[in-house]
């Protein structure tokens, strides 16, 4: 495959849209370098919370003195529309892996 092709050959599943500790910034910079050097698509999964849960947590935060985050969030349904040669996902621990059944 030539680098002159317009079709991206790499898909990068990044955590930067929902997980932003300072120690992960070098990994996000590495993803940016891959996108700059080769043809790559950057996939930024987000997590959805039901409207009822959002309202409930908002009321708890508004009237209580604590901030509550939902413990179990599910990825929204993002689907890949083309085939890629390489899937890249950089994680520190196993539990950080996104369920790839959701995106493929």
Secondary structure, DSSP 8 states (H G I E B T S, - for coil): --TT-SS--EEEEESTTT---GGGHHHHHHHHHHHHHS-EEEEE--EE--HHHHHHHHHHHHHSS-----SS-EE------S--SEEE---SSGGG---TTTT-
